[in-house]
Amino acid sequence: MLDKLVRSLEASPIVKRGEYNYFIHPITDGVPLLEPALLREIGCAMVRILNLAGVDKIVVVEAMGIPIGATLSLMTDIPLVIVRKRQYRLPGEVAVHQATGYSKGELYLNGVTRSDRVVLVDDVISTGGTMRAVIGALDHVGAEIADICVVITRGDEDIGRPFKSLVKVEVSESQVRVVDTYI
């Protein structure tokens, strides 16, 4: 299980961003090529491990949460909400202040209300900064977070609540090594 994901991660190139060893992968970066079979494998795994009972919306973060969330939405018929990098100034919009190990920025949550039961899905947790910020925004609007799942965990970051991950990786200057799979 997750053979395509594991093989593709272990073949990922590494680049330096300051002192940070950053791996380049189709799921985390959209390059070099995002294969439908890889998305299907990830979607099937998430359907198996996520608590989707009574879920109203799938929440993802722009940009790389989009293909994962779209795949999951198509498989489950649950609508998709994208936390965007652009402000729209719609009624109820919530600003999400996020900081990661290599960037800072503003994100904006629209389309989630107090009565919503959501699952939060993303590509990777490295520092946990983005995930903690989105969880805070969902808590602020009063949504119920039924479950959280990421494709890849890098490190042992605490995001303030339990979450599921398909694989855990370690990244050195020369390679990505999958150290655990959760399926």
N, C-alpha and C positions, 0 to 999 in steps of 0.2 A: 504494500500500500504506500502511496505517495512516492513511488519510484521516479516519476518524471520530475517532481519537485526536488527530491534529494539529488538526483543526477545533475539537474540544471544549477542548483545552488553550489554544488562542489566544483562546477566548471566556471563559476563566476570570476571575472577579473576584479582585482582590488586596485583602488586609487587612494591616494592620501588627500585628505582635506584638513590641513593643519596637522595635528597629531592624530587625527581620527582615521582609522582604516575603514574605508567605505567600499562595500561590495556593490557591483553593478549587476542587476538581475532584472529580467522582464517583469516580475511581480512588483519589485520595489521601484523600478525606474522606467518601465515600458520599452526598454531597449535591451538587446538588439531587436528582438522579435517576440511578441507575446502570442504563443501558440494556443489555439482553442483547446487542444487536449490537456494542456497544463491547467487552464482555467476550469475545465470540466472536472479534472481530478480534485482540484481545490474546492470547487462548489459541492461536489459529492461528499467530500470529507466534512465540510462545514454543516451540510444538512444532517449528517449523522451525529455530530457532537453538539450542535447548538440546541438550546431549549427554545423552540419556535412556537410553542403552544400559546395561542392567543396574541401573538405578536402582530401589531398594526403596521410597523414600519421598520425597514432596515436603514440604519444610519451609517454612512461612510464619510471619510475625509478625502477631499480633493487632493491630489490627483489620482494616486494609485489605488485608493480604495474603490474608485469608480468601476473598473472592470470586474473586480471581485464582487462588489455589491450588485452590479448589473447581472452577473452570472447567477448569483444567489436569488435575486429577485425573479428572474426568468424561471428558475427551477421551483420556486415556492409560491409564486403569484403574490408575494408581499411587496407593497410599494417601496420605493427607494427614495431616501432623503440624502442629499449631498451637502456636507458642510463645506462651504465655498471660501475661496480666498478673496472674493470680491464682495463688497458691501452692496446690498440692493435697497436698503432702507424700507423694507416691507414691514407692515405692522407685526409686532411680536419678534422681530429679528433680534438675535442675541449675539453680541460680540464675544469671540473666543480668543483669548490671549494665549498663544502657545510659544514655547521655547524648547528646542531640542538641543542635542549635542553640537549641532553644526548650523542652526538657523533659528531665527525668531520671526514672528509675524502675527498678523491678525487673520482670523477665520470668522465666518459668519454662519450661524445656524438659523434656518428658516423651516417652517413646515412641521414643527413638532410642538405639541401642546400637552397640557397637564394630563389629559385623559389617555395619552398614547403609551402603549407598551412597545418597547423597541429592543432590537438587538443592535449592538455596535460592532462593526466589522472593519478591519484595516489590514494593510499589507504587513507592517512590521512594528514591533516595539523595540526600540533601542534604548533610549533614555527615559521613555514614558511621558515626556513633556506634552506631546500632542494629545495622547489618550487621556491624561489627567485633565487637560483643559476642556476637552469635549465632554467628558463625564461631568465636570463642573457645570457646563452649560446645560446639559440635559437635566441635571439635578435642579438647576435654577428655574427651568420652565416647568418642573414638576413631573417630567416623564418618568415612567418606570422602566428601568433597564433590566430586561429579562435575562440577558446573557451578553457576553463579550467574547469575540474570537478574533485572533490575528493569525495570519499565515505563518509568520516568522517571529520568533523571539530571539533577541540578541542581548545577552546579559541577564541580570536578575532584578530588573527594575520593579518597584512596587508602584502600582497605579491606584492604590487605595481601595481596591476590591478585587475579588477573584476574576480570572479570565482564563480562556482556553487558547491554546496555540497549537498549530499543526506540527511545527518543527522548531527546535532550538538549535542555534548555530553559535560557533565561535569563529571569530575573524582575526586572522593574523595579517602580517604584512604581505604574505604570499598566497593565502588560501582561505576559503570558507570550509569549515568542517561541520557537518551535521552531527550534533552530539546526542540528540534525542528526537524521537517522533512520538506523537501523541495519538496516533490512530492504530 
